[in-house]
Amino acid sequence: MSPATRLSFPSVVVDGGAGATFWDRTGRRFLDLHSMAGVANVGYGHPRFVEAVVEQVRRLVHCNPAYVLHEAPIRLAQRLAASTPGTFPKRVAFGLSGSDANDGVIKLARAATGRQLIVAFTGAYHGNTYGALSMSSVSAAMRRGFGPVVPGIVHVPFPDAYRSPYRGVDVAESYLAELDAVFDVVAPPEDVAAIVVEPVQGDSGVIVPPQDFMTGLAERARRHGILLVAEEVQTGLGRTGRMYAAEHFGLEPDIMVLGKALGGGIPISAIVARSELMDSWQAPGHVFSTGISPVAATAALAVLDILADDDLVTAAATRGGLLQRGLTEMQDRYAEIGDIRGLGLMLGADLVSDPETRTRNRILAAKVIKGCFDRGCYLTFLAGSVLRFIPPLVITDNEINHALETVEVSLKSALSGKVSDEEVRELTGW
């Protein structure tokens, strides 16, 4: 496989899974704290998911949505329009991944407004197709050698309260002032089509913005006639303890982007937008031959049913609280845990070499995830130092307690020198 498709984490060949656990070809089991990058919200092998998908595969695998219709995508569009924030009429455009959906957002926003500029944020991750990577600002490796990127995209700082240069002042107002300065000198607001924001930034280290920042962002979008886009590929579908993370901030975005967990592992994405915006583009503006198969739509409908029937959104909130409390108690015992942050079952533990300077400790993070891997917990780290906790929402209290014990044992082992730097030299994280 191409090196461009594999990140530098411990390698495992997965053979099967059930609930919040997967196992390799030798039968070795791993408690999954990663959900395959936020895809497995309903876990592995859920009986109702498997039954629905298998039944649809037997009946019909695919029909091209550009030419013929199937009932499942229509029902899915209705469900998504009804469940996303805002009571206004909405329509849905389907694709294959969060990346192509974010490309679609650029096209839709420009078509709907007649404006060209897109405001995105530093630290954002929107995917790897050209428009998506052009809006992203989380890793130089995403762009290295690929330029020029899509023009007309302007990045502004995203509020990171833990590492903010604004100490002792209002963080939200300081970052909103940065946006206002961009409007004043770089991107006149009358030329801006959309502001694209992750309600919680995931891949930059699980960064939760202040409420006042998100409120101010929405107010500026309304004032200037700019479309507000909530990019919920990672945060949506119960992950943060609400069905959509925008709900934490009282937002009713003009456009929402969904992917990852929507298909439970089967490729699908969705752009959910105000109906009048969808009238501004025409086929084949967002057409994919395999963009919304009956199987993918059936899988997504099963995911929505399981989230509701098993009350997994509430479970994410309560079990996320259990996990966050455990991590916070651990922070009290170890100065190397600089910060615990997140919402629901989307949490980060930021490891530092100095709690005063908050210097990122990549080596320690790598040693902890290796220790967890060796002890049967699959955990990753990102942003150079942040342990990333995004387990399946079906994880149990006992499994969370086991995960906390494993993380602490692995941290103790790393701090006592039982894991050498050489052992983790190639574990550079994401």
C-alpha positions as CSV (number, residue, x, y, z in Angstrom):
1,M,0.0,0.0,0.0
2,S,1.1,3.6,-0.7
3,P,2.8,5.3,2.2
4,A,0.4,8.2,1.7
5,T,-2.4,6.0,3.0
6,R,-0.9,4.9,6.3
7,L,-0.2,6.9,9.5
8,S,2.6,6.1,11.9
9,F,0.8,4.2,14.6
10,P,1.3,0.6,15.9
11,S,0.3,-1.8,13.1
12,V,-2.4,-4.4,13.5
13,V,-4.2,-6.5,10.9
14,V,-7.9,-6.5,12.0
15,D,-10.0,-9.6,11.5
16,G,-13.2,-8.9,13.3
17,G,-15.0,-6.8,15.9
18,A,-18.0,-6.7,18.3
19,G,-19.2,-3.8,20.4
20,A,-16.3,-1.6,21.3
21,T,-13.7,-4.3,20.7
22,F,-11.9,-5.5,17.6
23,W,-9.4,-8.4,17.2
24,D,-6.5,-9.3,14.9
25,R,-5.9,-12.5,12.9
26,T,-4.4,-14.2,15.9
27,G,-7.4,-13.5,18.1
28,R,-5.7,-10.8,20.1
29,R,-8.4,-8.4,21.3
30,F,-8.2,-4.6,21.5
31,L,-10.6,-2.2,23.3
32,D,-11.0,0.5,20.7
33,L,-10.6,4.1,21.9
34,H,-10.4,5.4,18.4
35,S,-13.5,4.2,16.5
36,M,-11.4,4.0,13.4
37,A,-11.1,7.8,13.4
38,G,-14.6,8.4,14.6
39,V,-16.4,6.1,12.1
40,A,-17.6,3.3,14.5
41,N,-20.1,5.3,16.6
42,V,-22.5,2.3,16.8
43,G,-19.6,0.0,17.4
44,Y,-18.7,-3.2,15.5
45,G,-21.2,-5.9,14.4
46,H,-24.3,-4.4,15.8
47,P,-27.0,-7.0,15.0
48,R,-29.6,-4.6,13.6
49,F,-26.9,-2.8,11.5
50,V,-25.6,-6.1,10.0
51,E,-29.1,-7.4,9.4
52,A,-30.2,-4.3,7.6
53,V,-27.1,-4.1,5.4
54,V,-27.1,-7.9,4.5
55,E,-30.8,-7.8,3.6
56,Q,-30.2,-4.8,1.3
57,V,-27.2,-6.4,-0.3
58,R,-29.3,-9.4,-1.2
59,R,-32.0,-7.2,-2.7
60,L,-29.9,-4.6,-4.6
61,V,-26.4,-3.3,-4.1
62,H,-26.3,-0.3,-6.3
63,C,-28.2,2.0,-8.7
64,N,-26.8,5.2,-10.0
65,P,-28.5,8.1,-8.2
66,A,-27.8,10.5,-11.1
67,Y,-30.2,8.5,-13.3
68,V,-32.6,6.5,-11.1
69,L,-34.0,6.7,-7.6
70,H,-34.2,4.3,-4.7
71,E,-36.5,4.7,-1.6
72,A,-33.7,4.4,1.0
73,P,-31.8,7.6,0.0
74,I,-35.1,9.5,-0.1
75,R,-36.0,8.4,3.4
76,L,-32.5,9.2,4.6
77,A,-32.7,12.7,3.2
78,Q,-35.9,13.2,5.1
79,R,-34.5,12.0,8.3
80,L,-31.4,14.2,8.1
81,A,-33.4,17.3,7.2
82,A,-35.6,16.7,10.2
83,S,-32.9,15.9,12.7
84,T,-30.4,18.7,12.0
85,P,-30.7,22.0,13.8
86,G,-33.2,24.5,12.4
87,T,-36.9,24.2,11.5
88,F,-36.5,25.8,8.1
89,P,-36.9,23.6,4.9
90,K,-33.8,21.7,4.0
91,R,-32.5,19.5,1.2
92,V,-29.6,17.0,1.1
93,A,-26.8,16.2,-1.4
94,F,-25.0,12.9,-0.9
95,G,-21.5,11.8,-1.6
96,L,-18.9,9.3,-0.5
97,S,-16.7,11.0,2.2
98,G,-16.4,14.0,4.3
99,S,-13.8,15.2,1.9
100,D,-16.0,15.4,-1.2
101,A,-18.8,16.9,0.9
102,N,-16.5,19.7,1.9
103,D,-15.5,20.2,-1.7
104,G,-19.2,20.4,-2.3
105,V,-19.6,23.1,0.3
106,I,-17.2,25.4,-1.5
107,K,-19.1,24.9,-4.8
108,L,-22.5,25.4,-3.1
109,A,-21.6,28.4,-1.1
110,R,-20.1,30.2,-4.1
111,A,-23.0,29.3,-6.3
112,A,-25.6,30.4,-3.8
113,T,-24.0,33.7,-2.9
114,G,-22.1,34.8,-6.0
115,R,-19.1,35.4,-3.7
116,Q,-15.7,33.7,-4.0
117,L,-14.0,33.8,-0.6
118,I,-14.2,31.0,2.0
119,V,-13.1,31.6,5.7
120,A,-11.7,28.5,7.4
121,F,-9.6,28.1,10.6
122,T,-6.1,27.3,11.5
123,G,-6.0,23.8,12.9
124,A,-8.9,22.7,10.8
125,Y,-9.1,19.3,9.2
126,H,-11.7,18.9,6.4
127,G,-10.3,16.0,4.3
128,N,-7.8,15.3,1.5
129,T,-9.6,16.1,-1.8
130,Y,-8.3,19.4,-3.2
131,G,-11.0,21.7,-1.8
132,A,-11.0,20.0,1.5
133,L,-7.2,20.1,2.0
134,S,-7.3,23.7,0.9
135,M,-9.6,24.5,3.8
136,S,-7.5,22.4,6.1
137,S,-4.7,23.7,8.2
138,V,-3.5,21.0,10.5
139,S,-0.6,19.3,8.8
140,A,2.1,20.4,6.3
141,A,2.2,16.8,5.0
142,M,-1.4,17.2,3.7
143,R,-0.1,19.9,1.3
144,R,3.5,19.2,0.7
145,G,4.2,18.9,-3.1
146,F,0.5,19.4,-4.0
147,G,0.3,23.1,-4.7
148,P,-1.2,25.3,-5.9
149,V,-4.2,24.7,-3.7
150,V,-7.7,26.0,-4.4
151,P,-7.6,29.8,-4.3
152,G,-9.9,32.1,-2.4
153,I,-9.6,30.4,1.0
154,V,-8.6,32.5,4.0
155,H,-7.5,31.0,7.3
156,V,-8.1,32.8,10.7
157,P,-7.0,31.6,14.1
158,F,-9.3,29.2,16.1
159,P,-9.5,29.8,19.8
160,D,-7.4,27.4,21.8
161,A,-7.9,28.4,25.4
162,Y,-5.1,26.2,26.7
163,R,-2.4,27.5,24.3
164,S,-3.8,30.9,23.6
165,P,-1.4,33.8,23.4
166,Y,-4.1,35.9,24.9
167,R,-3.5,35.3,28.7
168,G,-5.6,37.3,31.2
169,V,-8.0,38.7,28.6
170,D,-11.3,37.6,27.0
171,V,-10.3,34.7,24.7
172,A,-13.4,34.8,22.6
173,E,-13.3,38.5,22.0
174,S,-9.6,38.4,21.2
175,Y,-10.1,35.7,18.5
176,L,-13.2,37.5,17.1
177,A,-11.1,40.6,16.8
178,E,-8.6,38.5,14.7
179,L,-11.5,37.6,12.4
180,D,-12.7,41.3,12.2
181,A,-9.1,42.3,11.3
182,V,-9.2,39.7,8.4
183,F,-12.5,41.2,7.3
184,D,-10.9,44.7,7.4
185,V,-7.7,44.1,5.5
186,V,-7.8,40.7,3.7
187,A,-11.3,39.4,3.0
188,P,-14.0,42.0,2.7
189,P,-17.1,40.4,4.2
190,E,-19.2,41.3,1.2
191,D,-16.9,39.0,-0.8
192,V,-17.0,36.1,1.7
193,A,-19.4,33.2,0.7
194,A,-19.1,31.1,3.8
195,I,-17.4,30.6,7.2
196,V,-16.7,26.9,7.6
197,V,-16.1,25.8,11.2
198,E,-15.8,22.5,13.2
199,P,-17.9,23.1,16.4
200,V,-15.1,21.2,18.1
201,Q,-11.8,20.9,16.3
202,G,-10.8,17.3,16.3
203,D,-7.5,16.6,14.6
204,S,-5.7,19.7,16.0
205,G,-6.1,18.4,19.5
206,V,-9.8,18.3,20.5
207,I,-10.2,22.1,20.8
208,V,-13.6,23.3,22.2
209,P,-14.2,27.0,21.4
210,P,-15.8,29.3,24.0
211,Q,-19.6,29.8,23.7
212,D,-19.1,33.5,23.1
213,F,-16.8,32.9,20.2
214,M,-19.4,30.7,18.4
215,T,-22.1,33.2,19.2
216,G,-20.0,36.0,17.8
217,L,-19.2,34.0,14.7
218,A,-22.8,33.3,14.0
219,E,-23.7,37.0,14.6
220,R,-21.1,38.2,12.1
221,A,-22.2,35.7,9.5
222,R,-25.8,37.0,9.8
223,R,-24.7,40.6,9.8
224,H,-22.7,40.2,6.6
225,G,-24.9,37.8,4.7
226,I,-22.3,35.0,5.0
227,L,-23.3,31.4,5.1
228,L,-22.4,29.6,8.3
229,V,-21.3,26.0,7.7
230,A,-21.0,23.5,10.6
231,E,-18.6,20.8,9.5
232,E,-19.7,17.9,11.7
233,V,-18.0,15.0,9.9
234,Q,-16.3,14.0,13.2
235,T,-18.5,15.7,15.8
236,G,-21.9,14.7,14.4
237,L,-24.2,11.8,15.2
238,G,-24.0,11.7,19.0
239,R,-20.2,11.9,19.4
240,T,-20.2,14.9,21.7
241,G,-23.3,14.0,23.8
242,R,-25.7,15.8,21.5
243,M,-26.9,14.6,18.2
244,Y,-24.9,17.4,16.6
245,A,-22.2,19.5,18.3
246,A,-23.7,22.7,16.9
247,E,-26.5,22.2,19.5
248,H,-24.1,22.7,22.3
249,F,-23.7,26.3,21.1
250,G,-27.3,27.0,20.0
251,L,-26.3,27.2,16.4
252,E,-28.7,26.8,13.4
253,P,-26.2,26.6,10.5
254,D,-27.1,27.3,7.0
255,I,-25.2,24.2,5.9
256,M,-24.1,21.1,7.7
257,V,-21.6,18.5,6.6
258,L,-21.8,14.9,7.7
259,G,-19.7,11.8,7.1
260,K,-17.6,9.2,8.9
261,A,-20.1,7.6,11.4
262,L,-23.1,8.3,9.1
263,G,-22.6,5.0,7.3
264,G,-21.2,3.0,10.2
265,G,-18.2,2.1,8.1
266,I,-19.9,2.1,4.6
267,P,-18.8,5.2,2.6
268,I,-21.3,8.0,2.6
269,S,-21.4,11.8,3.2
270,A,-24.1,14.4,3.3
271,I,-24.5,18.1,2.8
272,V,-27.6,19.3,4.5
273,A,-28.6,22.9,3.6
274,R,-31.4,25.3,3.4
275,S,-33.6,24.4,0.5
276,E,-33.2,27.8,-1.2
277,L,-29.4,27.3,-1.3
278,M,-29.7,24.0,-3.0
279,D,-31.7,25.6,-5.8
280,S,-28.5,27.5,-6.8
281,W,-26.6,24.6,-8.3
282,Q,-27.6,22.0,-10.9
283,A,-26.6,18.5,-12.0
284,P,-23.9,17.4,-12.5
285,G,-22.6,19.9,-10.0
286,H,-22.3,17.3,-7.2
287,V,-22.9,13.9,-8.9
288,F,-21.1,10.7,-8.1
289,S,-21.8,7.4,-9.8
290,T,-21.5,5.5,-6.5
291,G,-22.5,8.5,-4.3
292,I,-25.5,7.1,-2.5
293,S,-26.1,3.4,-3.0
294,P,-29.1,1.7,-1.5
295,V,-26.7,-0.2,0.7
296,A,-25.0,3.0,2.0
297,A,-28.4,4.7,2.6
298,T,-29.8,1.6,4.4
299,A,-26.7,1.5,6.6
300,A,-27.1,5.2,7.5
301,L,-30.8,4.6,8.3
302,A,-29.8,1.8,10.6
303,V,-27.2,4.0,12.3
304,L,-29.9,6.6,13.0
305,D,-32.2,4.0,14.3
306,I,-29.6,2.5,16.6
307,L,-28.6,5.9,17.9
308,A,-32.2,6.6,18.8
309,D,-33.3,3.2,20.0
310,D,-30.3,2.5,22.1
311,D,-30.2,6.1,23.4
312,L,-26.5,6.4,22.4
313,V,-26.5,10.2,22.4
314,T,-27.4,10.2,26.1
315,A,-24.8,7.4,26.6
316,A,-22.1,9.5,25.0
317,A,-22.9,12.3,27.4
318,T,-22.9,10.1,30.6
319,R,-20.1,7.8,29.6
320,G,-18.1,10.8,28.4
321,G,-18.6,12.3,31.8
322,L,-17.3,9.2,33.4
323,L,-14.2,9.2,31.2
324,Q,-13.5,12.9,31.6
325,R,-13.8,12.6,35.4
326,G,-11.3,9.7,35.4
327,L,-8.9,11.6,33.2
328,T,-9.2,14.7,35.3
329,E,-8.5,12.8,38.5
330,M,-5.4,11.3,36.7
331,Q,-4.3,14.8,35.8
332,D,-4.3,15.7,39.5
333,R,-1.7,12.9,40.0
334,Y,0.6,13.7,37.1
335,A,2.0,17.1,36.2
336,E,2.7,15.7,32.7
337,I,-1.1,15.8,31.9
338,G,-1.4,19.5,31.1
339,D,-5.0,19.6,30.0
340,I,-8.2,17.5,29.7
341,R,-10.8,18.8,27.3
342,G,-13.6,17.9,25.0
343,L,-17.4,17.1,24.9
344,G,-19.1,13.8,25.4
345,L,-17.0,10.9,24.0
346,M,-14.7,13.2,22.1
347,L,-11.9,14.0,24.6
348,G,-8.3,14.9,24.6
349,A,-5.5,14.6,27.2
350,D,-2.7,17.0,26.4
351,L,0.7,15.7,27.6
352,V,3.4,18.3,28.3
353,S,7.1,18.3,29.3
354,D,6.6,21.4,31.4
355,P,3.2,22.5,32.8
356,E,4.3,26.1,32.9
357,T,5.4,26.5,29.3
358,R,2.9,23.8,28.2
359,T,5.5,22.4,25.8
360,R,4.1,19.4,23.9
361,N,5.6,16.0,24.8
362,R,5.5,13.9,21.7
363,I,7.8,11.2,23.1
364,L,5.6,10.7,26.2
365,A,2.5,10.5,24.1
366,A,4.0,7.9,21.8
367,K,5.2,5.9,24.8
368,V,1.7,5.9,26.3
369,I,-0.1,4.8,23.2
370,K,2.5,2.0,22.7
371,G,1.9,0.9,26.3
372,C,-1.8,0.9,25.7
373,F,-1.4,-1.1,22.5
374,D,0.8,-3.7,24.2
375,R,-1.9,-4.0,26.9
376,G,-4.8,-4.3,24.5
377,C,-6.2,-0.8,24.2
378,Y,-6.0,0.9,20.8
379,L,-5.4,4.6,21.5
380,T,-3.8,7.3,19.2
381,F,-2.4,10.8,19.6
382,L,-2.5,13.9,17.5
383,A,-1.3,17.5,17.4
384,G,2.1,16.2,18.7
385,S,0.9,15.5,22.2
386,V,-2.8,14.9,22.6
387,L,-4.1,11.5,23.5
388,R,-7.3,11.1,21.5
389,F,-10.3,9.4,23.2
390,I,-13.1,8.8,20.7
391,P,-14.4,5.3,21.5
392,P,-17.6,3.8,20.1
393,L,-20.6,5.1,21.8
394,V,-21.6,1.6,22.8
395,I,-18.6,1.4,25.2
396,T,-19.6,0.3,28.7
397,D,-18.7,1.8,32.1
398,N,-16.5,-1.2,32.8
399,E,-14.7,-0.8,29.6
400,I,-14.1,2.9,30.3
401,N,-12.7,2.0,33.8
402,H,-10.5,-0.6,32.2
403,A,-9.3,2.0,29.7
404,L,-8.5,4.5,32.4
405,E,-6.5,1.9,34.3
406,T,-4.6,0.9,31.2
407,V,-3.7,4.5,30.3
408,E,-2.4,5.2,33.9
409,V,-0.3,2.0,33.9
410,S,1.1,2.9,30.5
411,L,1.8,6.5,31.7
412,K,3.6,5.2,34.8
413,S,5.6,2.8,32.8
414,A,6.7,5.5,30.4
415,L,7.6,8.0,33.1
416,S,9.7,5.3,34.9
417,G,11.8,4.8,31.8
418,K,10.6,1.3,30.9
419,V,10.0,2.3,27.3
420,S,13.0,3.6,25.4
421,D,12.8,6.6,23.0
422,E,14.1,4.2,20.2
423,E,11.0,2.0,20.7
424,V,8.7,4.8,19.7
425,R,11.0,6.7,17.2
426,E,8.6,5.9,14.3
427,L,5.4,6.6,16.2
428,T,5.1,10.3,15.1
429,G,1.3,10.5,15.5
430,W,-1.1,12.5,13.4
